Amino acid sequence: MELMLSTVSTIGAEKLMFVAKTELDWLLIIYWTGVVISGALLLIKLVGVKRQMALPEKGAAFSFWKTKIVDQELSEVEVIQAHENVHVKQFHTLDILFVELIGIFFWFNPLIYCYRRSLKFIHEYLADEHAANFAESKKQYAMVLFLQSFKTGPALTNTFQSATTLESRIKMLQRKKSKHYRLWKYTLCLPLIVLLTVMCSFRSSNFRTDKHDNNKVDKAASFPGGFELFKEYLIKTTRKVSNQKGSVMVSFVVEKDGEVTNGSMVSGLDEATDKEAIRLVESSPKWEPALQNGKKVRSSYQMRINF
């Protein structure tokens, strides 16, 4: 494969132009798609809660915000009422909704889901600790939990009925009463706050990287000696890797120190030719970086080469 001289000669200032970053940021698209889906799922859950509160099922036992839904025909209804009173008085719904809202924007982070499960467990433990006093014994209260665990309440609510946490809740009943567990949900907020701070800082620095450097440069980056020498470099270093003929468009970045990085294909021919085109630009000698207000800045380029 040889680099056509007639093509290389067109790689001049008018073709090798400085351009702003135009590639679609697929990570950003995926992120916002996840945000929309997570927000829609939360809305569906809220609608489900509203329906359950308007037309509660037989045997229901849950609370949401300041409203309790407890079937009066349930056995040990006073104990269950006491359990739900704790959720209402301690504003456990507010905690749940806060985590759900955070989860919309950090849906990709597994720590959010772990935090959500831990917070719900702590809510149930605090309510169990209080409600157990209204039963004859902790064993009787544990039996009430067991009998009610075969039912489920709507999402987002503080439900007395939960099979997933049954074993853990019964084990916690056997422990001595401790005020430390009341601090758990607040202690868990610390890593969540750190997580949000770090992620916000990361997104800020990540998505601003090229925006400042790629706008309104005073002097575009250039190859030392001009494009004639760059043409000679291409001719000398191009390797025959394919019988395909045609043009490719390569995008790359000239760093502040002149290194050529981030080579990628805008349009290509075949895998071998595309790799060779990227190798050519990334292995080229250092360029003279672009200048903006007298300072060296990163700059993006697109180059068309015919093989």
Secondary structure as GFF3:
##gff-version 3
##sequence-region A 1 307
A	DSSP	alpha_helix	5	8	.	.	.	ID=ss1
A	DSSP	beta_strand	17	18	.	.	.	ID=ss2
A	DSSP	alpha_helix	26	54	.	.	.	ID=ss3
A	DSSP	beta_strand	61	64	.	.	.	ID=ss4
A	DSSP	beta_strand	67	70	.	.	.	ID=ss5
A	DSSP	alpha_helix	77	89	.	.	.	ID=ss6
A	DSSP	alpha_helix	92	105	.	.	.	ID=ss7
A	DSSP	alpha_helix	110	131	.	.	.	ID=ss8
A	DSSP	three_ten_helix	132	134	.	.	.	ID=ss9
A	DSSP	alpha_helix	138	148	.	.	.	ID=ss10
A	DSSP	beta_strand	158	159	.	.	.	ID=ss11
A	DSSP	alpha_helix	166	173	.	.	.	ID=ss12
A	DSSP	three_ten_helix	179	183	.	.	.	ID=ss13
A	DSSP	alpha_helix	184	187	.	.	.	ID=ss14
A	DSSP	alpha_helix	189	208	.	.	.	ID=ss15
A	DSSP	alpha_helix	227	237	.	.	.	ID=ss16
A	DSSP	beta_strand	247	254	.	.	.	ID=ss17
A	DSSP	beta_strand	260	267	.	.	.	ID=ss18
A	DSSP	alpha_helix	271	282	.	.	.	ID=ss19
A	DSSP	beta_strand	290	292	.	.	.	ID=ss20
A	DSSP	beta_strand	295	297	.	.	.	ID=ss21
A	DSSP	beta_strand	299	306	.	.	.	ID=ss22
###
